Amino acid sequence: MPDPQPPTRETSPGPEPSPNHDDENIPYTQFACIGSGFSAIGLGATLQRWYGISSIRFFERAPDLGGTWTVNQYPGAACDVPSALYSFSFATNPSWTRILPPGGELRAYLRRVAGEYGLVEKMVFGAEVERCEWIEETGRWRLSVRDVLTGEVRLHECQFLFAGTGQFSKPREWDVPGGVGRFKGVVMHSARWRGDVDLEGKRVVVIGNGCTATQIVPAIAGRTKHLTQIVRGRHWIVPPTDKVVPAGVRRVLQWTPGMLALQRFIVFVIAEVDFAAFSTPNRWFRARRQAVAEAYMRKTAPEKYHGLLIPEWEYGCKRRIFDSGYLQALHAPNITLTDEPVVEVVEDGVRLRDGTLVEADVIVLANGFQMNDILDGVPVVGRGGKTLKEHWQEFGGVEAYNLTSLNGFPNFFFPLGHTSTVMTIENAINYALRIIKPLLEGKASIAEVKREAEEVYVKEIHAKLDKMVWATGGCNSWYKMESGVNGNKKGWNGMTYPWWSGHYWYRCLFPVWKDWEYSGKPSKSTIIKKTRYGLWLTTSLVVVLGGVLMSRWIKVHGSSSVATLVAAVAQQAQVLQRKIGLPGLLNSLRVVTRA
């Protein structure tokens, strides 16, 4: 079946009028979402799967859906998370052609899932959200949306606002003195790649050597007359994990029941074990991984470049890079690597600090993104006129309760942190939809996390983050702000989660209800789809009984990260059972465990 095509701006159907509002001309949907990538599509699909709700509108600045994977279409673009995890649990895909999926396949996958759930027609493309404001009188969010082609600004209102903008869409400005205005050639950022620029026989300068640059260089080097790469920092580069998935394996995954689930579980366990390298007490584990990476880099890269490539800081302090042919490509005679910074851009190239003039026809900026500019700089105004920026200044940096919510910003959710695995995005979405279920049932209209709960959570998570390699490894990275705030000398880390993925799944599965405040007038339920009791009962029993058995196993054989997680579920279940009995326990699990 061919991929569904995105509607044009003219054919996108309009939302229903705003209910009970003074201005009936303002369009309204129950849900609105900024973005159209994994977070947005996951939200739209889960709303339908769980509750049968389709009243949602997506606003996407780009001309097509896909989020990060539509913005980043540079040569060699691919994910560095295995496809078995970088996909939705409810929409597994046996047809990935590689272990690490290329960008084109990821866009096709997202388009297919969006098409299956009828989400494409609910997306407005070329629509840049300029402002989001909470209207206290109506208990609604009001969005100001600008058409990027005409400049026309329109309003839209919703009860629930979700932000799925991600962190890999807004390019970082190149901090070169004097700017690039004098350059006669082409300057393009990796996230603004121009397909009309022919690199055949051209002199190319690549700025940066992070994850993006190490994918671009081997992909374009063979076409260039000469490629000069300006190294801005060092990174641990590990042996490649990417391989072609044979057609026979894809057929087995497609036609053998349970194989996709087994594959996903195995990859998940491997990824969880690898997470041990980031914890300070596990320096021995990290040292082993670092030794492997260093040996690989010395063996694969040209010896003359070892001093430019091999870091002095600890493995894991910055995002590690899976080699995609980059180190081997550096042996090519038409590639030059240098760490001399650019001090000036001239008409025919760039001048380095040592006075060298590097002639160029094309300058490629692979210098990263504005990672701490959450929500892509969109002003979000909550209760009392307080903005997100002001709220975060009070805390010392970017944060969110359970990585999703903020006090003073009711009915507003967004997945915070570096969501490299789609499992994290799914957990955040599932958590938010569990939290607002009483509202969807008509018992209230507003949900807001309590200030004290947010403060306790932030202290807890940063106390743990300060003990992770991102704070102790001796490097500066985009994971954290360059300087500490509010007494935090190690810098503020708003991009990472310090516990296992299973830990986050557990916290999202069992919300702490006392941390939330519900208000507003009751109304009619908007839930259309009924709970599938057989599935939630089976799931509940598996979780409880499996936890009990695993806790007994731990007493005899010791603990592991996965076992400890399941035992925690069992312990929670046993406590609840003692308090409310088995029928009450099952009823509680029904509330938080959805089909």
N, C-alpha and C positions, 0 to 999 in steps of 0.2 A: 504494500500500500504506500503510495507516495506521501511524503511529508506534507502536512497541511501548511498552506502559505499564510503569512501574517496579513491581516486586513490592512487596507490603506486607512489613512486618517479619516477619509470620507465615509468608509463602509463600517467603521466601528460603531456598534449599536450603543445608543445612549442609555445611561442608568435611569432608574425611576426618580420621580420628584422627591424632594425632601419631605418626610412626614412631620406634621405638627411643627412647622417652622414658619416664621413670619414671611420669609421670602421663598415662595414656592418655585421660583425659577432656578434655585441652586440645586443641581443634581445631587442625588444621595444614593449610596449603597451601604449596606450594613458594615462591610469591610472595605478597606482600601490598603493598597500596598505600593510602596515605592520600589521599583525594580522589577525585573522579569527573569532573574536567574534561578539558581537552585532553591534559594529561600522562598521566593515568590511562588514558584511552581509547586514546591512542596506544601506551602500553605494552602493554595487553591485546591490541590488534590486532596489533602487531608480533611479540609472542611467538608468536601463532598463525601469522602469515605466515612467519616465519623458521624456527621450531622445532616448530610444531605443539603447543605447550604451552598448556594451559588451566587448570592448577592455580594459580589466583590468586583473591584475595579483595580487594575494594575496600571501604573504610570511609569513609562520607560522613556528615558531621554534618547536612547539609541534608536535606529530605524528598524530594529529586529529584536526578538527575544534572545536570551542567553546570558545576560549579565556579563560577568568577567570574560566569558568565552566568546562573546560577540565583540567586546572592546579589544581583547588581545588576540589578534589574528596575524601575528608576525610569523615569519618562516620558522618552522621547528616547534611551534607552540604545542605543548602537551602538558598533561597533569603529572605531578610527581607522587601521586597517591594511587595505588592499584585500583583498577576499574571496579573490582569486586566490592570495594568500600566506597568508591566515589560514584555512587549511584543510590537511588532510593531503595529501601528495603521492600516497598510495596510495588516496585517496578524494576525488578532485576532484569538484567540484559545478558543473554547468552552469546550475543553477537559481537562483543568487543574483539577487535582484531589484534590488539596489543595489551600487554599487562598494564602499561601506563597509557591511558587513552589519549590520542591526539585531539586537538581542539575541534577539528571538524566533526569527529564522531561524537564528542560531547554536545556540540550544538544540535546535531541530528537527534541525539537521545532526548535532550530537553524539549525539542520541538515535538517529538513523538509523544512524550508524556503529557505535554500541554495539550496536544490535539486529542488524546484519549479522554481527557477530562473536560474538554470544551473550554479551555482557558484562553486560547489565542484570541477569540472574539471579545474577550473581556479586557484585552490589553490595548492601551492607547500609546502608540509609538510617537517619537518626536515630541514627547511631553516632559518638560523639566519642572519638577516640583520646586518652587521657589520659597515656600513658607508653609508651615503647618502650625495651626493655633487651636488650642483647646477653648471651646466656647462654653463657659460655665452654665449659662442660662439654659442651654438646650442639651448639655451633656454630649456634645458632638465635637469631632475634630473637623476643622475647616482647612482645606488645602488650596493654595494659590498655585495654579499650574499654567506654565507658559508654553505656547506652541513654538518650538525652536525655529520653525520656518517663517511664520508670520509675525511672531512676537506677541500675539494676542494672549492675554491672561484671563483664565476662567477659574471659577471657584467650584469646589466639590466638597461634599460633606460625608462623614461616615461616623459610625459608632465606635468602631475599632480600627486603629491605625497600626499597620505593621511596616517596618522598614527592612528591606532586603537588598541594600545597596552594595554590601561587601566592601572590601578595602583595596581591591586591585583594579580601580577604574580611573582614578584621578591622578594623572602624572605629576611627579615631583618636578618643580622648576629646576633648571640647570643653573647652578650658582657660579657661572663663569663671569668674570669681570667684563663689563661692557656689553654683555648679551651676544646674540647671534645675528644681529641685524646687518652686519657688513658681509656676511658669507653669501657668495653668489650661487652656491649649490643648494641642495635639498637638505633640510633638517627635519627629522621626524622621530617622534618618541615611539617606543615599541608598542604602546597602547594606541597609537594613532598611525599605524602602519599604512603606507600608501602603496597599494597594489599596482598603481600606474608607473611607479619608479622602477626602471630597468637597471639592475646592478651589474649587468654583464660588462666586463671590462672596465669597471669604475674603481676609483680609489675611495675606499670607505674607512671612516673612523667610527669605532664603536666605543661609547662612553659607558663604563661599568663592566663588572664581571660577576654579577650575582646569578640567580637562577635563570632569569630571562636571557641575559647575555650569553650564558653558556649553552643555551639552546639555539640562539640566533647564529653565533659564529660558525659552528660546523655546518649549519644549513645554508649559509650564503658564501662561505669562503671560496668554494670552488668556482664561483661565477665572477669573483672580483679580480681586478688587476692586482690590487694590493689591499690588505686589510690591516689596519693598526688598531689595537685594542688598548684603551687607557684603563689600567687597573686602579680601582678606587679603594679596594680592600681585599683581604684574603678570606678564603672560605674552605671549609673541609669538604672535599669532593670524594664521594664514595663510589665503589664499583657499581656499574649499571645493573638495574633490576629489570629493565624493559626487554621484552622479547615478543616475537610474533606468537599469537595464539593459533596453533594449527587448526585447520578446518575440522579435523576429526574431533579435537577437544571441544570445539564449539558445538558440534552436533551432540556430543555426550552431555554437555551442560544443558542443551535445549530439550533433549528428549528423555533424560534420566531423572525421574522424580527425586527431589531432595538434593541434587548435586549442586545447584546454585547456592542453596542455603548452607551446605557443608563448605563449599569454597569460600563463601563470605565469612563464615565462622572461623575457619583456619587463618585467613588473612587478618581478621580482627585480632586473634590471639597473638599472632606474630607481631602485629603493630603494638599491642599492649605491652608485650615483653620488651620491645625496643624502647618504650617510653621510660624504662628504668634508667636509661643513660642520662636523663635530664635531672634526676634527683641528686642533691649533694651527697647524701650518705652512700650513694652507689658510684663513687669515683672510680672504683676498680673496674666496674662494668663499662663506664665511659672511657676509661683508659684503654681498654681492649678495643673498643670501637675506633678510638682515635688512632691506635697503632695500625689497625687494618687500613684506615683511610690514608694515613701517611705513607705506608708501604705501597699502596696502589698509586698514589700520586707520584712518588719518586720513580716508580717503575714505568709509568705511562707517559708522563709529561717530559718535555725536553729538559735536560739537566740545567741548562742555562736559565730556565724560568723557575726553578724550585724556590729560590729566594723571594720571588714575586707572588707565588701561589700558596705555599704552605704556611698556615697560620701559627701564631705563637700562643693564642688563647685556647681554652679548652673546647673539645668537641661538644657540639650542641649549644654553645653560647649564641651562635647565629644559626640560621636555618641551613642545614646541611644540603648539599647539592648532589643529586644522583647524576652521574656522568652520562651524557647522551652523545658521546663521541667528541666532546670538547677537548680533552687533554691530548688525544691522538691527533686532532686537527691542528694543534699548535706546532706540529712538526712540519707543516706545509711551508715551503719557501716564501710564499707570498703573505705570510702572517708575521706581524711584529707585535710583541707584547711589551708594554712599558708602564711603570708606575709614576712617571713624571706627570704632574698635574698640568692641566691646560690653564694658561694664564691669560690667553687672548684668542679670540676668534677673528681671523682676517678674511679677506676676500676669497682667497684660494685655499683655505685650510685652517689649521689651529697651530698656535705657537705654545710650546711647552716651557716649563719653568727653566730648563737648562738652555733655552734659546733655540732649540730645534724647531724648524717649521715642518709640519706634517701636511703635505698637500692632500686635498680631499675634494671629491665631487659630491659625496653624500656623508652626512653626519647622522649616526643612529644613536639616540639617547636611550640607554637601558639603565637608567639611574634610579629606577624604582618609583614608588607612589607615595602620596601623602597619607601615610598610614594612620596617623592620629586625628585625621580630619573625618571623624565619624559622620555618617549620613551624607557624605559628599559635600559637607558645608551647608546643608539645608537648615535654615533657622527653624527650630522646633520650640514653640512657646507653650509652656504648660500653665498650671494654675498660678494665679497672681502675677502673670506676665513674666515669670521666670523662664529663661532660656536654658537649653541643654548646656551651653557653655558656662553659664552662671552656676548651674547645679554642679557641674563637674569641678569647677573652681573651689567650691565648698568642700569637696571630698579630696581634692588634690590631684585629680586626673580622671581619665575616662574609666567608668565602671558601670556595673548594672547588677542588681540583685538576681542571683541565679543566671547571670549573663543574658537577661531578657528584659528587666523591668526597672523603673525608677519611681521613687516617691515624688508626687507633684505632677506626674504625667500619667493620668489615669487612662486605662484602655489603650495603652501604647506599649508595643513590644518590638524588640529587635534582637537578633542573635549577635551578641558581642563576642569578640575574641577571634582568634585565627581558626576558622572552621574548615580545616583542610579535609576532614572527612565529612561526608554528607550525613553520617550518623549523628554528628553533633548538631547539625541544622535540624534534622528530624526531631531530636530530643527537645530542642528549644521550642519548636513549633508545637509538639505534643504537649509540652508543659503549659504553654500559653493557652492552648485550647482547653486544657483541663481546668485552668484557673477561671476562664470565662464561661465555663459550662453553666454555672448557676445563673448567669446573666442571659444566656441563650435560652434557658428554661423559663425566663421571665420573672425570676425571684428578685432581681435587682437590675440596675442598668449601668452601674459603674464599679469597676474593680481597681484598687490602688494598693500597692505594697506600702507597708508602714515604714516611716523614716527610720525608726530604731532597728527594724529588721535589716534594712539596707546597710546601715552603719555597721552592725555586727557582722554581716556577711562580708563587707569590704575589708574589715580588719582581719577576719579569718583568712580570706583568700590571699591577702598581701603578706600576712605573716608566713604563709607557706611559700609564696612566690619568692620571698627574700632568701629562701633556703635552696632555691633551684639554680641550675647552672646559668640561666639567663641573667641572674643577679650576681653570681659568684665567679663566673667563668672568665672575667677579665676582658670583656669586649663591649663595644657599643653596637646596638642593633636596632632595627625598626620595631622590635618587640616592645621597646620601652622609650620613654622620653629621655632626651639627652641628659637632663639634670634632674635631681630629686626635688620633690615638692613636699611641703608640710612635714619637714624633718626626715623625709625618706632620701638618704644620701645615695642609695643604689639606683635611683631612677624609678619612675612610675611605669609599671608594666600593665597595660590594659589590653594586651593582645593575646595572652596565653592563659591556659587553665592548668593549675598545678597538680591536679589529680588525674587518675586514670579515666578513660572514656566511660568505663563501666560505672564509675563513681557518679559521673554526671547523669548517666541514664537513670541511676537509682534516685537521685535527687529530683529528677523530672518526673519519675513514675510516682513518687510519694511526696506531693507538695506539702509544705508546712502551712497549713491553712490559717493558723493563728497569726501568721505574718502578713495576712491580707485583710483589707477592710472593704466591705461591700456596702453600697449605698444606692440611692436613686429609687424611683418609683417602679414597682412591679409592672410587668406588661405581659403580653401574650407570648408564649414560647415560639421561637423561630426554628426550632429543631424539627426537621422533617424525617430524617432517618432514625429508625428505632435501634436500640442496642441489641446486638446479637448475643443473647444470653449464653448460648452454648459455648461460644468462643471465649467470652470473658471468664466463664466458670472454669473451663479447661485451663486457660492461661493462669488463672489465680491459683488453682490447685497445683499446677506444675511449679510455679514460683515458690509456693509455700513448702510443699513436700520436698522439692529439690533443695531448698535452703536448709531444711531440717537434716536431710541426709548428708549434705555437704558439711554442715557444722560438726556432725559426728566424725566425718572423715578427717577434718582438720585436727580434732583432738588426738587422733591416732597418728596421722601422717604429717602434721605440720600444715602451714598455710602457704597460699600463693595469692597473687592479686585477684584472680578470678574467684578463687574459693572464698576469700575473705569477703568479697562483694556479695556472693550468694548467701553466705552465713549471716551477713548484716540484714539481708531481706528476711531470713528465717527468724532472726532475733526480733526484728520489728513485728513480724507476724505473731510470734509467740506473746509479745507484750500486749498487742491489740486483742488477741484471743482471750487472754486472762482478764482484760478489762471489759470487753463487750461480747465475748462468746463467739462461737464459730459463725452463726448466722450474721451477726453484726460485722465480723471480719470480712466475710464474703461480700456483704453489701458495700463496705468501704472500698474493697478492691474493685468492685464493679464501677465505682465512681471514677477511679483513676486509671483503669485498664480498659482501653477501647479496642474495638475491632479494627 
